[in-house]
């Protein structure tokens, strides 16, 4: 999704080589880069010690177009919405303004604090937008009939298994950029990096039940 900080620094070294670095300058530069790496880690890799490596997803905010595409795919729907990895809360705020009762799940305490502060500042009622510092992988999502997720391709199959076990038949799942493998989507919006996909759980379950018969 994005180059790691190590790769970025390596590339920078190739572009701006230092012939004879001064010891003090080198020390200051090292301290600055270490600080930047620490800040980057807080936002990009939340809860590193709490989440298994295979489930870690760096923070990457939704673009304006992605948010608009998600809302297009939610048109005509109501009820409770869970945003998995809600980040700074932009999807939650958009959905709550459309009448959904939203819960943003985010493991990064800094992003949770930011989203809560923004909700308080803008006057969003708590029953419309709630942000919880909670690992959604360990949370039962059966009470939600709408789910949005902008995660990473490596976790989509595992997420699909979890959602199929827990969500009600009338649930709709919206995936940003990265689709669920082996799931037929009912509709999509946007293109390229801003493409979003809508899945109706009842249709996905029916497709997967019939898949072996189709293959035969």
N, C-alpha and C positions, 0 to 999 in steps of 0.2 A: 504493500500500500504506500509506504514511504520509505526512503532510504533511512537506515539507522544513523545515529549520530556519529558512530565510528566511521562509516563509509563517507559521510559528508566531510568529516575532518580529514580523512585520507585524501579525498579529492581536492580539498582546499590546500593541502600540503603540496600537491603536485602543481597546482596553479600558481601558488605563491611560495616558492622555495626560499628558505632562509639560509644564506651562505655561512655566516658566522654569528649565530644568535648570542646576544648578551645574556649572561646568567640571570640577572635580575629581570630582564624582559621575558626570558623563558619561564621563570618562576611565576611572574604575574599572569602571563598568558595561560599557563597551566592551571592556575587557581581560577581564572575567569572561565575557562572551558569546563572545569570540574563543576563550577557553580551552575553554568548553563545546562550541563548534563543532568544535574540534580533536579533543576526546575523542570526540564523536559521529561524526566522520568516520572515526576509526580503527576503530570498531566497525561502523558502518552501511555504509560504502563501502570495503571492503577492497581493497587492491591497485589503487588507482585508475589508476596509471600503467602497470600491467602488463596490464590487461584492456581490450579494446576497449569503447567506450561502450555499444554495443548489447548487450553481454553482462554488463554490470554489474548486480548484484543486491544491494540493501541487506540487511544482517543483520536477520532477524526470526525469533526463536526459535519453535519449535513449541510449541503449547500442550499441556497434559497430555492433553486429549481427542484432539488430533491424533495424538499419540504412541501412544495406546491404539488408535486407529483403524488406524494403520499396522500395528501388531502383529496386529490381527485379520485384516488382509488378507494377512499373511505366515504365518498358521497352517498347519501341515502342510508347510512348506517348510524346506529346510536349505541349507547351502553358504556361499558367499562373498557378502558384501553390501557394496555401495559406497553411501555416503551422500554425495550431491553438494552441497557447501556445508554441511558438518556443524556449523558454528557452535560452540556450547558442548558439543556431543557427546551431547546427550540421546537422540537417536534411535539413535546407535551404542551407547550403554550399554544401552538397552532391548533392542535386537536381540542384542547379545552375551550378555545374561543369558538369552536364549531359545535360545542355542546356535549362533548364526551367527558366522562368522569375518568381522569387520567392518573396513572401512577408511573413515575419514572424510576426505574431501577438503575442505580449507579453505585459502584464500589469505591469510587474516588471521592474522598470526603471534601476535597476542595471544590470539585464541580458540584457536589450536592449542596454545599453551602452557598455557592454562587447562584444556583437555580432557585433555592429557597429565598434568598435575598431578593432576587429579581421578581419572584412571585409576590413577595410582601410589598415591594416597592411599587409594582404595577397594579396591586389590588386584586390579584387573582384569588378567588375564594379557595380555601383548602379542600373543599369537597369537589372542586373542579380540577385541581392540579396538586398532586402530592409527590414529593421527592423523598425516596428512602435510600439509605446507605445499606444496601442489601444485595447479596449474591443471588441473582435470579436463577442460576443453575440449581440452587438448593431451595427454591421457592415453588410451591404449588401454584400454578397459573390457571387452575380450573375455573376460577371466578371471572375470568376475562373473556369477552367475546370478540375483542379486537386486540391484535398484537402487532407492534412495529419493531423492526430490528435493522440496524445498520452495523453489521459486525464484520467478520472476515470469512473468506471462502472456506478456510480450514475447519471452521466450527459449524458450518451450516447443516451438515448431515447429522451431527449429534444434536443440534438444536431441533431439527425436524423430528427426530425420534422422541425427544422430550415433549414437544408440542402435540404430537399425535397421541401420546399417552394421556395428556392432561386436559387439552382444550375441548370444549363442547362442540357438537356437530355444527352449530350455527356460527362458529367463530370464523373470522377472516384474519389472515396473516399478511402483512405487507413487508416485503424484503427490499431494502435499498441496495442497488448496485449488484449484489451477489445473490443469485437465485438459489433455491433449494434444489439439490441434485435429485433427480427422479420424481420430482413433484410437477404435475401439470398446472400451469398458472391460468387463472380465469381471465386475467387482463393485465395489461402493463401500461406504463405511462413514461414518457421521456425516452431518451436514447443515450447511448454511450455511458459515461460515468454517472449520469443523472437518472438512468433508467431504474424504475421501481416495478415490482411484481406483486400481484395480488393473488392469494390462494384461499379458496374456501375449503375448510377442513373436511366437510362432508364429501366434497368432490375428490379431494386427495385420498381419503380413506377408500372410497369406492374404486378409484383408479388402481390403488395398490392391491386391493383385494382381487381385482380382475386381471392384474398384470400377468400372473402365472398362466391363466387360461388363454390369454392373448398370445403369449409366447409359444404355447403348445399348439 
